Amino acid sequence: MSELELDPEGCLLLPSDLRTRLGWRPGERLRATVEGGRLVVARAAAPGGDDTLATLRERARQLAEQMRQLPAAQKLQEIVSGLRAAPPRGEPVGTPFGGARPSVPASCYLHPSAVLIGDVTLGEDCSVWAGAVLRGDVNAAHQHPGGRGPPRRPGRGA
């Protein structure tokens, strides 16, 4: 950590070792903000308004820090952590559509974020992983026993 001192005109001089580690050169344009009582200095946007990757990363870090400080952030964390991972066995799984409801044997693994809609039939010992959407709204979608992930043809049935 380096200690810095403001000169009589209010200028802050950065030692050359800090500038070198940051990749900053004399005359380079910088942007300074105050966040949570801290001074944050980063490269300014490139000419023409195009942000450099470093500037975008810095802005993302700033936004994340601001979001963590929001009063609702803790409440949201409590709500999300209280969500149940998957419906208990015995409860219907998936969303009915057109009079058909997904059929999921007890031996299947169904990730909590997977979505099954309509005429979807899963075989024994198969698994459906995070973010998968199996739709049986136009055609039936069948996963063979021991199958992994979505059917070979994504979209409206397999």
C-alpha positions as CSV (number, residue, x, y, z in Angstrom):
1,M,0.0,0.0,0.0
2,S,1.3,3.4,-0.9
3,E,0.6,6.6,1.0
4,L,-0.1,9.6,-1.1
5,E,-0.2,13.3,-0.3
6,L,-2.2,16.1,-1.9
7,D,0.0,19.0,-3.0
8,P,-0.9,22.6,-2.0
9,E,-3.0,22.9,-5.3
10,G,-5.0,19.8,-4.4
11,C,-3.3,17.5,-6.9
12,L,-2.6,13.9,-6.2
13,L,0.6,12.5,-7.6
14,L,0.8,8.8,-8.3
15,P,4.2,7.2,-7.9
16,S,5.7,5.7,-11.0
17,D,5.5,2.1,-9.6
18,L,1.7,2.4,-9.1
19,R,1.3,3.9,-12.6
20,T,3.4,1.0,-14.1
21,R,1.4,-1.7,-12.3
22,L,-1.8,-0.1,-13.5
23,G,-0.5,0.4,-17.1
24,W,-1.2,4.1,-16.9
25,R,0.9,6.7,-18.7
26,P,1.3,10.4,-18.0
27,G,-1.4,12.4,-19.9
28,E,-3.8,9.5,-20.0
29,R,-7.4,10.4,-19.3
30,L,-8.9,8.9,-16.0
31,R,-12.3,8.9,-14.4
32,A,-12.6,9.4,-10.6
33,T,-15.7,8.6,-8.5
34,V,-16.4,8.3,-4.8
35,E,-18.1,5.1,-3.7
36,G,-18.7,4.2,0.0
37,G,-16.2,6.8,1.2
38,R,-13.5,5.5,-1.2
39,L,-11.9,7.2,-4.2
40,V,-12.1,5.0,-7.3
41,V,-10.0,5.9,-10.3
42,A,-10.2,4.1,-13.6
43,R,-9.4,4.8,-17.3
44,A,-11.9,7.1,-18.9
45,A,-13.9,5.8,-21.9
46,A,-11.9,5.6,-25.1
47,P,-12.4,8.5,-27.7
48,G,-15.7,8.2,-29.5
49,G,-17.4,6.8,-26.4
50,D,-16.3,3.2,-26.9
51,D,-15.6,1.6,-23.5
52,T,-12.5,-0.5,-23.2
53,L,-12.8,-3.9,-21.6
54,A,-11.1,-2.6,-18.5
55,T,-13.6,0.2,-18.2
56,L,-16.5,-2.2,-18.6
57,R,-15.1,-4.5,-15.9
58,E,-14.6,-1.6,-13.6
59,R,-18.2,-0.4,-14.2
60,A,-19.5,-4.0,-13.5
61,R,-17.5,-4.0,-10.3
62,Q,-19.0,-0.7,-9.3
63,L,-22.5,-1.7,-10.1
64,A,-22.1,-5.0,-8.1
65,E,-20.9,-3.0,-5.1
66,Q,-23.8,-0.6,-5.4
67,M,-26.3,-3.5,-5.6
68,R,-24.8,-5.2,-2.5
69,Q,-25.4,-1.9,-0.6
70,L,-29.1,-1.7,-1.5
71,P,-31.4,-2.4,1.5
72,A,-33.4,-4.9,-0.5
73,A,-30.3,-7.0,-1.4
74,Q,-30.3,-8.9,1.9
75,K,-34.0,-9.5,1.7
76,L,-33.7,-10.9,-1.8
77,Q,-30.8,-13.1,-0.7
78,E,-33.0,-14.5,2.0
79,I,-35.9,-15.1,-0.4
80,V,-33.7,-16.9,-3.0
81,S,-32.0,-19.1,-0.4
82,G,-35.4,-20.1,0.9
83,L,-36.6,-21.5,-2.4
84,R,-37.0,-25.2,-2.5
85,A,-34.7,-27.1,-4.8
86,A,-37.3,-29.4,-6.4
87,P,-40.9,-30.5,-5.7
88,P,-41.2,-33.4,-3.3
89,R,-41.8,-36.8,-5.0
90,G,-45.5,-37.4,-5.4
91,E,-46.3,-33.8,-6.4
92,P,-47.0,-33.3,-10.1
93,V,-43.9,-32.1,-12.0
94,G,-44.0,-29.7,-15.0
95,T,-46.7,-27.7,-16.6
96,P,-49.8,-29.2,-18.2
97,F,-50.6,-28.1,-21.7
98,G,-53.5,-29.2,-24.0
99,G,-54.7,-31.8,-21.5
100,A,-51.3,-33.5,-21.2
101,R,-49.0,-33.4,-18.2
102,P,-45.3,-34.4,-18.1
103,S,-44.5,-37.9,-16.8
104,V,-41.4,-38.2,-14.7
105,P,-40.4,-41.5,-13.0
106,A,-39.0,-41.3,-9.5
107,S,-35.6,-42.6,-10.8
108,C,-35.0,-39.4,-12.9
109,Y,-33.0,-36.5,-11.9
110,L,-34.7,-33.2,-12.7
111,H,-32.7,-30.0,-12.1
112,P,-34.8,-27.3,-10.3
113,S,-34.3,-24.9,-13.2
114,A,-35.4,-27.4,-15.9
115,V,-38.9,-26.8,-17.5
116,L,-41.2,-29.5,-18.7
117,I,-44.4,-28.5,-20.6
118,G,-47.2,-30.7,-21.9
119,D,-46.8,-34.2,-23.4
120,V,-43.3,-34.9,-22.1
121,T,-42.4,-38.5,-21.1
122,L,-39.1,-39.3,-19.4
123,G,-37.7,-42.8,-19.3
124,E,-36.2,-44.5,-16.2
125,D,-32.9,-43.3,-14.8
126,C,-32.6,-40.3,-17.1
127,S,-31.7,-36.7,-16.2
128,V,-32.7,-33.3,-17.3
129,W,-30.1,-30.6,-16.4
130,A,-30.0,-26.9,-15.6
131,G,-31.8,-24.6,-18.1
132,A,-33.2,-27.4,-20.2
133,V,-36.7,-26.8,-21.6
134,L,-38.6,-29.9,-22.9
135,R,-41.8,-28.9,-24.7
136,G,-44.6,-31.3,-25.6
137,D,-46.9,-28.6,-26.8
138,V,-47.1,-29.4,-30.5
139,N,-45.5,-32.9,-30.7
140,A,-44.7,-35.3,-27.9
141,A,-41.3,-35.2,-26.3
142,H,-39.8,-38.5,-25.1
143,Q,-36.5,-39.1,-23.3
144,H,-35.3,-42.7,-23.6
145,P,-34.3,-44.6,-20.4
146,G,-30.9,-43.5,-19.2
147,G,-31.0,-40.4,-21.5
148,R,-29.1,-37.2,-20.4
149,G,-30.2,-33.6,-21.1
150,P,-32.8,-32.5,-23.6
151,P,-33.9,-34.7,-26.5
152,R,-31.8,-34.7,-29.6
153,R,-34.1,-32.2,-31.4
154,P,-34.6,-29.1,-29.2
155,G,-37.8,-27.2,-29.4
156,R,-41.3,-28.6,-30.0
157,G,-41.1,-32.2,-29.2
158,A,-38.5,-34.8,-30.2
